[in-house]
Amino acid sequence: MTHISKDTLWKGIIEDLFDDFLYYFFPDWATQSVDFTKKFEFLDKELDEIYPKTKDNQKRYADKLVKVFTKEGIEQWILVHIEVQGYKDTEFTERMFTYFTRIRDRWQQQIMALAIFTDEDKNYHPSHYFYKYQETENTYKFATFKLLDKTEKELDIANNPFSIVMLTAHKALIKRNLADSKQLIWKVELIKNLQKAGYSNEKIRKILNFIRYYVKFEKEENLFSLNQTIQKTFKQRTNMGIEEAILQEVRETSLQQGLKQGLEQGLEQGLEQGLEQGLEQGLEQGLEQGLEQGLEQGLEKLQQSKIKGIQKALSKGKLNLEEIADLFEVSIEFVTQVQSGEIK
């Protein structure tokens, strides 16, 4: 069953529904100051550059930096910095402050910052960073939104599709809603509410993917039941598609795993061969041979991983040949050969 990280989903849905996001969290400012006639610019790459990944090369949080044009003067724009924090982190406020100083230093523009807390700890709600040494001190405050503190009534803002996103995340925090049977009920309810609201097809597609993957079903048949409900509700022949962020994560998670396993196995074999020979030269040759074998095995496993994934996608009948080819980064001809049994 496809698993998509919450960070990926948050970053994707914020970008997809950013106009609704601004109206949801900053209604007065969005109405009075934002120039929605000009496109937003998402500075994810630039944000990564000013705050590199952790030592293990992983980022465990969702962050966005967006250039927003305002009605305040000619070509005036500001930067909106967003963090979605899903767990207690003692270094969070310092990270917010570091972001602020680096963003301000690089662009010299006004900054609005918002931290959205989606964790389960009622007592965790930091809102500022304080620094003091001797007579030197500094306080950095930022806007916050604690999901656990809100009721469903407070989260449900009329005529704003981002409400469905927040209600999905809120229901996911309640333990009794996580069992497959309960989860299917509230997801179907949200889908029906989405259908009644009359939002655009594009926005509905984005939100449906968020609802599908934000909480994982234990059994795949429940996801199948949910997809059937979606197809029936919105009169679709097939599922509404998998967005770019989801496609990227699926590829990185599933396809690279085969290559990694093959390399590890090959290196292990090479080390054993070298030790058996007992000489430095033998060890070096063994490792080289193991690396070569590992690459071959890794590529073979990668190919087999793609074939199995394509076979599974074909059996589900939820994606067409072109979508499957895009998902696994192969040609349509390759998918057709797997479908006919020419490639196994």
N, C-alpha and C positions, 0 to 999 in steps of 0.2 A: 504494500500500500504506500502510495506516495506520501512522504513527510516533508513539509515545508516549514522552515523555521519561522517563528513569530517575528523576528527581526526583519526578515525578507518581506513578510506580509505587511507589516506596519510601514516600512519604507515605500513599498509599492502603492499601498492604498492612499497614503498621504500625498504622494505625487499625483496619483490618478484623480483624486478628489480635492485638490488643494484649494480651489475656490470655496467649496463647501466647508473645508477645514477652517479657513479663515473666518467665515461667517459663524461657524460653530463656537470657536474659542474666543474670537475677538469681534463680536457682532457690531458694536458701535464703531470701532476703528475701521473695520472692513467696509462698512456702509459709507462712512464719511470720508475716508482717506485713500483707500486703495483704488488704483486705476486698473480696472479689470479689462480694459481694451488692449492692454499691453501684456504680452506673454510673460509668464513666470520663467525664471531661469534657475535650474536646480544645480547647485554647485557641489555635488557629491565628491567628485574627483579632487576639487580644490580643498574640500574639508578633510579628506584623507591625507592630503599633502601636509596640512598644517598640524595634524594630530595623527601620527602614524599608528599602525596597529601595535598590539601588545607584543611582548617578547616571544610568545608562541605563535605570532602571526595571525591571531584571530581577534575579531571584534565581536564582543558579546552584547552589543547594544545597538539600537536603531537610532541613527541620527540623520538629520537633514539640515541643509543650509540653502535657503531660497532667496533669490533676488526678486524683490517685489517693487513695482513702480507705484508711486503715490501721486495724488493730485496736488501735492505741496511743492509748487514751483515747476520750472521747466526741466524735464528729464530727471526728476528727483526720484531716487529709489533708496530703499533700506534693505537690510538683511534680516531674515527671520530664521533663528536657530532653534531647532526642535530636537528634543531627546525623549525617547520612549524607554523608560526604565522598568524592567520587569522583575528585579530582585534587589535586595538590600545591598548597598555598596557604600562602604565608608569613605571611599574616595570620589564619590559622585560629585559633590559640590565643588571640589577642587578641579575636577575635570571641566565642569561648567565654566568656572572662572578662567581656566587655561584657554578653553575655546574662545571665550569672550575677548581676552587680551590679544590672542593671535588673529582673530577675525578683525578686530578693531585696528590692529597694527597693519594688517595687509590691505584692507580696503578703505579705511578711514571713513566709514559710513555709520549711520545710526543702526542700532541692533535691537531687535526684540527677541527675547529668549523665552521658551516655554518647556517645562519638564512635565511629561505625562507619566504618572506612576501607575503601573498595571500589576504591581506585586500584591501578595497576600498579607503583608505585615501591616496591621492597623496603626502601629506606632511609628512607622517609617514614612516621614513626609518632610524631607529637608527642603528649605526654600532659600537658603543663602550660604555664602562662603565667607568666613571671617578669618582674617589674618592679623596677627599682632606680634610684634617683637619690640620690646622696650617701648619707646614712644611712637613707634611706627605701627599703624594699623589701617586695615582696609576691609570694607564689607561690600560684597557683591550679592544683590538680590535678583531673583528671577521669578517669573510667573510659574505657577504649578497647578496641576490638576490631578487629584487623587481619585482614581476610579472607584476604589473600594468605599470611599466616603459618600458616593452618590447613590441615589435611588434610581430605579428604572424610569420613574416619572421625570426626574430631573434630567436624565440623559436623553430623553425622547423630545427633541426639539422639532416642532412642526415644520414640514416642508424642507427639511435638511437631510439629505441622504447619509451624511456622516453619522447621524443618529443610529442607523442600523449597525454601523461599524462599532460604535461605542457600546451598544447594547449587546452585540456579539461578545466583545471582550469582557463585559461585565458579567454576563451569564457564565463565561468560562472560569470566572473566579469562584463561583459558588460550587462547592464540592458536589452537592446533590445533583447538579446539572451535568456532571461529567460522564456518568454511565451512559452506554450507548442508547438505551431506551429513552432516557430523559433528554439526552442530547439531540436525538432525532426529532423529538417533539418540539423543542424550542427552536431548532434550526428551521423546521418546516413552518413554524409560526412566523419567524422573521421573514422567510421567503414570501409568505402570503401577504405580510404587511408591505413588503417591498413591491409586490405586484399591484397592490391597491394604491400605492403612493403615486404611481404614474411617472416615475423618473425616466430619463432617456435610456435607450437600450444599452448604450455604451457604459453608462454609470451602473446600471443593473448588473452587467457582466462583471465589472470589477468587484462589486460588492459581493456577488455570489461566490466568486473565488475566495474572498476573505472568509465568508461563512463556511464554505466547504472545508478549508484547511486549517482554520485557526485552532480548532480542537480536533484531535485525531480520534476517529472511531477505532475501537478495538477489533471489530470485525468488518471486513471489506463489504459484506453484503449490505450493511447499513449505509455505507457511502453510495452503493448502487441504488438503494431505495431513495436516498436523498436526491440523487441525480435524476431518477425517474420522476420524482415530484417536481423538480425544476423543469424538466422537459414538458411535463403535462401542464404546469402552471403557466409557462411562457410559450407553450406550443412550439417547442423546438424538436427537430428531428435528431439532433446530436447535441452534445454538451456545448456550452458556450465558449469553450476554448481555454487554453492555459496561457497565462500572460508571460511576458518576456522574463520577468524576475523569477517566476516559478520554473520556467524552462531551464534557465541558467543553473538554478540550484539543483534541479533534478539531474542535469548532466554532470555537474561537478561532484555530486554525491555518489551516483551510481556508476558512471563510466570510469571515473578515475580510480575507484576502488579496485577494479580488476587489474589495472596497471600496477597499482601499489602492491597488491598481493603477489603479483608475478615477480616484481623486483625483489621483494623481501625474500621470497622463496629461492630465487636464483642466487642472491648474495649468501644466503645461509648454506646452500649447496656448495658454493665456491669456497667458503670458509672451511667447510668440512674437508673438501678435497685438498686444500692447502695444508691443513693440519695433518692429514694422513700422510702426505709426502714428507712432512717434517723439516723441510728446508725453507729458507727465506724466499728463494727463487720459486719454489713450489707453491708457497703460500700466495705470492704475487700472481703467479700464473693461474692458480685456482680461483683467486678473487676476480681476475679479469675474465676468466671463462664463465664464472658464476654471474658476473654482471651482464655478460653477453647473453647467457641463457635467460637471465632474469628479464632482460629487455624483450627477448623473443617470447617468453612466457607471458609477460605483461601485455604485450600487444595481442597475443592470442586470447588471453582472458578478456581483454578489452573488446575484441571482436565478438567473442562468445557472449559477453554481457550485452552488447548491442543486439545481437541476434535474438537472445532470450527476451530482451525488453520489447523488441519489435513484434515477436510472436505473441507476447502477452497483450500488447496494445491492439494487435489485429484481432485477437480472440475477444477482446472486450467490445470492439466495434464502436468505440466512442470517438475515435479520431479518423480522419481520412488519410489517404496515403501520403499526401503532401505534408500534413501536420506531423505525421510519424517521422517522415524523412527529416524535417526540420528539428524535431525533438532529439533525434539520435545522430544528427549531423552526418547523414548519408544521402545517397541519391535515391530518387523515387524508384529507379531501376533496381537498386539493391533491395528496397522494401518489397518490390514485386517478386523478386527472386526468392526472398524468404517466404512470401505468401504462397508461392507455387511449390515450395519445397526444394527448389534448386540449391538453395543455400541452407544448411542446417547447422 
